[in-house]
Amino acid sequence: MAQGSDALIVVTEWNEFKQLNMVKIKAAMRQPVLIDGRNIYQPAEMKSLGFIYRGMGRGYDS
């Protein structure tokens, strides 16, 4: 799904996406950029996993 990708954009709230193995996904990506269009992930958790995380409507925290 994310092999070699520069970014992952999530635009659904489906449970399947809430339960992804984010460690494996980050390892598969070329650049760990995650755009969360539905705010299904916690920003602090994604940052601790090493993602460059942006949630829609949450503002910008570098």
N, C-alpha and C positions, 0 to 999 in steps of 0.2 A: 504494500500500500504506500509506504513512504520511502522506499528504497531509492537513495540518491537524490531525494528532493531537496529543494532549497527552502521550502516552507510548507506547512500543513495548515489548511484553513478548514475549521470546523463550523458548519452552518446548520447543525441539527442538534436536537436534544435527545436523540434516541439513546436508550440504555447501552447499546452496543458500544457507542463512542465514549460513554462515561466510564466504561470498564476496560479501556485499552491498556496494554502494558506500555506505559510511556517510556520506560527505560529502554525497551527494545526498539521502540519507534525512534527515539533520539539517536540510538546507535546506528540505525539504518539511514538516517538523514545526512545529507551533505552539509547542510546548515540547519541548526536546531531552532528554526523560527516557527512559532505557533501563534496563529491568529484564531481566537476563540470568539466566533460570532454569536454564540448563545450563552457565554459565561458559565460553562459546565465544569470548568477546572478552577482550582484555587491558585491565584497568582503566585503566592509565596511558595507553594509546593512545586509549581512548574519552574520557577526560578531556581529552587534548590536542586532540581533535577538537571539544570543546565540549559533550559530553554530560554530563548528570547521570546517572551510572552506578551501578547497584547489582547486584552479583552475589550470587546465593543462597549463603549459608554463608561468604562472604568477609569478613564484618564490615562495619563502616561507616568510611569514610575520607572526610572532608569536603574 
